[in-house]
């Protein structure tokens, strides 16, 4: 691999790492995959996450294109998050990594 491709590959990895490198990102993605879409319910469902961290994770995951934010013009306003196609792909990869981890753990 030439140096230019290596730098480009590293840059892509660093962007992804900023988004999913936080210990909470995978939990948020998994909860949304399971159908938990509203911020308040996400916060109550993910043990130990703070409102501030959840808001920051939702914003980063949305900005990166893994989640889509839906705002409903109701009183009171309602916000929901869903996985994008890229988010669904990433959740599948995460699931495969979890399966591999279990296989490795069970083979010891």
N, C-alpha and C positions, 0 to 999 in steps of 0.2 A: 504494500500500500504506500503510495507516495505521500510526502509530507502535507500537501494541500488537502488530500482526502482525509488524512488523519486529523488535521485541525478542524475540518468541517464536521467530521464524525464526533469529535470531542465537544464542539460547540453545541451540536444537537443534543448530546447526552447531558450537557450542563443545563440546557433549557429545561429538559424533561426532569432532571434531578431537582431543580428549583421548585417544580410543581409537585412532584410526587415523593420527593425526598423527605418531606415532613412526615412524622409518624402518624399524623391524623388524616392525611390525604387518602390513603387506602381505605381507612374506616369510613370516611365520607362517601367515597365512590361505592363501596360495598353497601352502605345503607341506602343510597339512592337506587342502586341496582335491585335491592329488595323491596322497593316501592315507597320508601320513606322520602317524601318530597319537600316537606315544609321545614323551614329553618328551626322553628321551635321544637318540632318533633325530632328532628335530627339531633339537636342539642340534648334532649332528654334520652335519646336512644344510644348515643355514643358516650359511654361512661368516661368521665374525666375531662371532656373537652369543654373549654370555656366559650362564652358567647363571642368574645373577641377573636379567638383562634378559629372558631367555626366560620365567622364572617370573612376572615382573611383567606381561609382555605377555599370557601365557596367562590370568592372573587377570583382567586388565582386559577382554580379549576375551570371557571367560566371563561376567563381571559385566554387561557391556553386552548380552549375549544373542546374540553372533555365534558363539561356540563352546559346545559342551556337554561337560562333563567326566564321564567314566565311570570309576569306581573299582571294580576287581575284587578281591574278597576272596580273594586267593591268597597263597601264601608263595613268594617275596617279593611284596608288593602290586604290582599293575599299574594304571597310569592311562593312559587314552587320551582323545583329544579328537576331536570331530567337528564339522562345520559345522552350525549350526542353519539353519532356513529363511531367517532374516534374513541369516545369514552367507553362504549360497549366493547370495542376491540381491546382497549387497555384492561378492562375488567376481566375479559377472557384470558388475557396473558397473565394477569395477577393470579387468577384461579389455577392456571397451569403451573405457575411457580409454587403455589401453596401445595398442589398435588405432588410436585417433585420434592418439596421439603418434607412432606409426610412420608413419601417413599424412602427418602434418605434416612429419616429418623427411625423408621421401622426396620431398616436393614442393619442397624447397628446392634 
